[in-house]
C-alpha cells in the first residue's frame, strides 16, 4: 500500500477548511474586519479581534483608539461580531498628561437598559491642580451621571456615544461645574460576559 506523504495530508486538510469573512456590527456598516479559516463554522464563534478605530472610520483623530470585537453569530457563511471593548492607547494618555494638572481616574460598574454589564474607566484631567475634595466630588458626580445614563439606554447606544465622543464631551461639560476640566477621555470600556456553567 502506498504511503500518503505528509505534504499531501496537509494539503488535504487545507482543502477541507473554509474561509469566513468577519464583519463589524451595523454601527460600522458591517465592514469586513478580516477573515478566518476553520474546519467547522462553529469554531469561529467566540473568536475575538482588536481593530484600530481609524481603519473603521477613516478619521485620523481615531488612531488612538482600539475596538475589541467578538464573533457571536454566523449567517450565510459570514461571521457577525459585537463590540466588547474600547481601549485608549497608553501612549496617547501619556501625551495628554501635563505638570500642574490633576489626573483623576475612575472605575465604574454599570448596567444598561437591556441588562448588559460593563466596566467603564474614565480619565479626567483638570486645567490646574485640584483639592482632594474636588477630585472626590468629580468622581462621585461622574458615577451619578453614568449610572443614570446607562440605565436609560441600550448597550449599542451607550457604546456609540463613546465612539462618537458624545459621552466624553457631555461629562466634561457637566463635571467642569465642580472644577474646570482640560479633557475627559474613556480609557477603557469592557463588556462583562457571564460564563456559562457546565
C-alpha positions in Angstrom: 0.0 0.0 0.0 1.4 3.4 -1.0 2.1 5.8 1.9 0.4 9.2 1.8 3.0 11.9 2.0 2.8 14.4 4.9 2.6 17.3 2.4 -0.4 15.6 0.7 -2.1 15.2 4.1 -1.6 18.8 4.9 -2.9 19.9 1.5 -5.9 17.7 2.0 -6.6 19.3 5.4 -6.5 22.8 4.0 -8.9 21.8 1.3 -11.4 20.9 4.0 -11.0 24.2 5.7 -13.3 27.1 4.7 -12.7 30.9 4.8 -15.2 33.0 6.7 -15.3 36.8 6.5 -15.6 38.5 9.9 -17.9 41.5 9.8 -18.2 44.6 12.0 -21.7 45.4 13.5 -24.1 47.7 11.8 -22.6 50.7 13.6 -19.7 50.3 11.2 -21.8 49.4 8.2 -20.9 45.7 8.5 -17.4 46.4 7.3 -15.1 43.4 6.8 -12.6 43.2 9.7 -10.7 40.2 8.4 -11.1 36.5 7.5 -10.5 33.3 9.3 -10.3 29.7 8.2 -11.7 26.7 10.1 -12.9 23.1 9.6 -16.3 23.8 11.3 -18.0 27.2 11.3 -18.9 26.8 14.9 -15.2 27.2 15.7 -15.5 30.8 14.6 -17.9 31.6 17.4 -16.3 33.4 20.3 -13.3 34.4 18.3 -12.1 37.9 19.3 -10.1 40.5 17.5 -8.9 44.1 18.1 -9.1 46.7 15.4 -7.9 50.3 15.3 -10.8 52.7 15.1 -9.2 54.8 12.4 -9.3 51.8 10.0 -13.1 51.7 10.6 -13.9 55.4 10.3 -11.1 56.6 8.1 -10.6 59.6 10.5 -7.0 60.2 11.8 -8.3 61.5 15.1 -9.4 58.0 15.9 -6.0 56.4 15.6 -5.5 56.4 19.4 -8.5 54.0 20.0 -8.8 50.3 19.5 -12.1 48.5 19.4 -12.4 44.9 20.5 -14.9 42.7 18.7 -16.2 39.2 19.3 -17.9 36.8 16.9 -21.4 35.9 18.2 -23.3 34.7 15.2 -22.8 33.2 11.8 -25.3 33.8 8.9 -24.8 32.9 5.2 -21.2 31.9 5.9 -20.4 35.3 7.4 -19.2 35.8 11.0 -21.0 38.7 12.7 -19.5 40.4 15.6 -20.4 42.6 18.6 -18.4 45.2 20.3 -16.9 44.0 23.6 -14.3 46.7 24.3 -13.0 50.2 23.8 -9.3 50.8 24.6 -7.5 54.1 24.6 -3.8 53.9 23.7 -1.5 54.2 26.7 1.0 56.3 24.7 -1.8 58.8 24.0 -2.7 59.0 27.7 1.0 59.8 28.5 1.0 62.6 25.9 -2.1 64.4 27.3 -0.9 64.4 30.9 0.9 67.6 31.9 2.5 69.0 35.0 0.4 71.3 37.2 -2.7 69.5 36.2 -4.6 66.9 38.3 -5.3 63.4 36.9 -8.4 61.8 38.1 -9.1 58.1 37.3 -12.5 56.5 37.7 -13.6 52.9 37.5 -17.4 52.1 37.5 -19.6 49.1 37.1 -22.7 49.9 35.1 -25.7 48.2 33.7 -27.5 49.2 30.5 -31.3 49.3 29.9 -31.0 45.9 28.1 -29.2 44.3 31.0 -25.6 44.4 29.7 -23.0 44.8 32.4 -20.0 47.0 31.6 -16.9 48.3 33.4 -16.1 51.8 32.4 -12.8 53.6 33.2 -12.9 57.3 32.5 -9.9 59.7 32.9 -10.4 63.3 33.9 -7.6 65.9 33.5 -8.2 69.3 35.2 -6.9 72.6 33.9 -5.0 73.1 37.1 -4.3 71.3 40.4 -7.4 70.3 42.4 -8.0 69.5 46.0 -8.9 66.0 47.2 -12.4 67.1 48.0 -12.9 68.4 44.4 -11.4 65.2 42.9 -13.8 63.1 45.1 -16.7 65.2 44.0 -15.9 64.9 40.3 -15.7 61.1 40.7 -19.0 61.0 42.6 -20.9 63.1 40.1 -19.4 61.1 37.2 -20.8 57.9 38.7 -24.2 59.5 39.2 -24.3 60.7 35.6 -23.0 57.5 34.1 -25.3 55.3 36.2 -28.4 57.3 35.2 -27.4 57.3 31.5 -26.6 53.6 31.3 -29.9 52.7 32.9 -31.8 54.6 30.2 -30.1 53.4 27.0 -29.3 50.0 25.4 -25.8 48.8 25.2 -25.3 49.6 21.5 -26.4 53.2 22.0 -24.1 53.6 25.0 -21.0 52.4 23.1 -22.0 54.6 20.2 -22.0 57.6 22.4 -18.4 56.7 23.4 -17.1 56.0 19.9 -18.5 59.3 18.5 -17.2 61.2 21.6 -20.6 62.5 22.7 -20.3 61.0 26.2 -16.9 62.4 26.8 -18.0 65.9 25.8 -21.1 65.8 28.0 -19.1 64.6 31.0 -16.6 67.3 30.6 -19.2 70.0 30.4 -21.1 68.8 33.4 -18.1 68.0 35.6 -16.4 71.3 34.9 -19.0 72.9 37.1 -17.1 71.4 40.0 -13.6 72.2 38.6 -12.6 73.2 35.0 -11.6 70.1 33.0 -8.9 70.2 30.3 -10.1 66.9 28.9 -12.3 63.9 29.6 -11.4 60.5 28.0 -12.6 56.9 28.3 -9.5 54.9 29.0 -11.3 51.6 28.7 -14.8 50.1 28.4 -15.3 46.4 28.7 -18.4 44.3 28.3 -18.7 41.8 31.2 -19.8 38.5 29.7 -21.2 35.9 32.1 -19.6 32.5 31.9 -21.8 29.6 31.1 -21.9 27.0 33.9 -21.1 23.5 32.6 
